[in-house]
């Protein structure tokens, strides 16, 4: 789940103090969400059917052979990291919120999976160049004030030919009742989250392209949509218009 990064205005990054304050505020936001985050439909994986579909989706994106060293950016409670480790990959999960990381570590211990978790933000993950050879994220892109900057940082960590994959969603953009997004931080206008209220995956694909990735494509995930929406009570299903997608690209030979 979400890691966030520095607030960037139209011309330059804010001063160090303001960036530190923003990171701290966002960390507190997700720390408060951590204890119950996995109980919400679409957040944690609570059924065998969800587990099977997610595992199959990730196995297609990153086949178990050969195994990879994967950076899970915005790991949150570790949902993606746990699945990747189950597939046999070596995983480093990074998140800005200590509370989310504490839950992720507990989840990994409960599943007897070895995963390295580190505290850090999405635009500057605490990972050395060459330490990983793939980057993935889930429910992260919409949270980033400067997603292109973050993707460029991920690109710099991995070798040419490495995949970068983000799974996110068109969450509330089509619902007329939602004049403002439900996804926002206290005191932070939604205008600074450029992928928060997108109407399609195309803006995320443009971010990947503008960050210098090649072979960029965006793909809906209807099987996950159907499964998760099927778990909702009828009234919730009617008022929840989200649609999942993934966007992926490849690091070019520079």
Buried (B, 14 or more C-beta within 10 A) or exposed (E): BBBBBBBBEEEEBBEEEEBEEBBEBBBBBBBEBBEEBBEEBBBBBEEEEBBEBBBEBBBEBBEEEEBBBBBBBBBBBBBBBBBBBBBBBBBBBBBBBBBBBBBBBEBBEEEEBEBBBBBBBBBEBEBEEEBBBBBBBBBBBBBBBBBBBBBBBBBEBBEEEBBBBBBBBBBBBEBEEBEEBEBBBEEBEBEBBBBBBBEEBEBBBBBBBEBBBEEBEBBBBEEBBEBBBEBBEEEEBEEBBBBBBBBBBBBEEE
